[in-house]
Amino acid sequence: MLALLQGRAGEAVEQLELAIERERQLGRTYPAACLELNLAEALEAAGRTDASKEVRARAESVLEPLGCVNPF
């Protein structure tokens, strides 16, 4: 998130993708979905709008059934 705040969207995407993969390896679906919301933001900042929409939809498919409005 620091990379994203500092305008390094590409680096933020890379780091968030690694973090999401690790959470998935650990079977931690909810934290992975929360991180995907951050990844969607980073992808948007990197100009990857279509990828951002896909990632956000994937996160929402986990969070919405839980009734989660504010994941953090």
C-alpha positions as CSV (number, residue, x, y, z in Angstrom):
1,M,0.0,0.0,0.0
2,L,2.9,2.3,0.6
3,A,4.1,1.8,-2.9
4,L,0.7,2.7,-4.2
5,L,0.6,5.8,-2.0
6,Q,4.0,6.8,-3.4
7,G,2.8,6.4,-7.0
8,R,4.5,3.1,-7.7
9,A,1.4,1.3,-8.9
10,G,3.2,-1.5,-10.7
11,E,5.2,-2.4,-7.6
12,A,2.0,-2.3,-5.5
13,V,0.4,-4.7,-8.0
14,E,3.3,-7.1,-7.7
15,Q,3.4,-7.1,-4.0
16,L,-0.3,-7.4,-3.5
17,E,-0.5,-10.3,-5.9
18,L,2.2,-12.1,-3.9
19,A,0.4,-11.4,-0.6
20,I,-2.9,-12.7,-2.1
21,E,-1.3,-15.9,-3.3
22,R,0.2,-16.5,0.1
23,E,-3.2,-16.0,1.8
24,R,-4.7,-18.4,-0.6
25,Q,-2.0,-21.0,0.1
26,L,-2.8,-20.7,3.8
27,G,-6.5,-21.2,3.1
28,R,-7.3,-17.7,4.2
29,T,-10.2,-16.7,1.8
30,Y,-11.4,-13.6,3.6
31,P,-8.0,-11.9,4.0
32,A,-7.3,-12.7,0.3
33,A,-10.6,-11.1,-0.7
34,C,-9.8,-8.0,1.3
35,L,-6.4,-7.7,-0.3
36,E,-8.0,-8.1,-3.7
37,L,-9.9,-4.9,-3.1
38,N,-6.5,-3.2,-2.6
39,L,-5.2,-4.9,-5.7
40,A,-8.1,-3.6,-7.7
41,E,-7.2,-0.1,-6.6
42,A,-3.6,-0.6,-7.6
43,L,-4.5,-2.1,-11.0
44,E,-6.8,0.9,-11.6
45,A,-3.9,3.3,-10.7
46,A,-1.7,1.3,-13.1
47,G,-4.2,1.9,-15.9
48,R,-5.4,-1.7,-16.0
49,T,-9.1,-1.1,-15.7
50,D,-10.3,-4.4,-17.1
51,A,-8.1,-6.4,-14.7
52,S,-9.2,-4.1,-11.8
53,K,-12.9,-4.9,-12.5
54,E,-12.2,-8.7,-12.7
55,V,-10.4,-8.6,-9.3
56,R,-13.0,-6.5,-7.7
57,A,-15.7,-8.8,-8.9
58,R,-13.8,-11.8,-7.5
59,A,-13.4,-10.1,-4.1
60,E,-17.1,-9.1,-4.0
61,S,-18.1,-12.7,-4.8
62,V,-16.6,-13.6,-1.4
63,L,-17.5,-10.5,0.6
64,E,-21.1,-9.9,-0.5
65,P,-22.5,-13.3,0.7
66,L,-21.0,-12.5,4.1
67,G,-22.8,-9.1,4.2
68,C,-19.5,-7.4,4.5
69,V,-19.7,-3.7,3.7
70,N,-16.4,-2.5,5.2
71,P,-13.9,-5.4,5.1
72,F,-11.3,-3.7,7.3
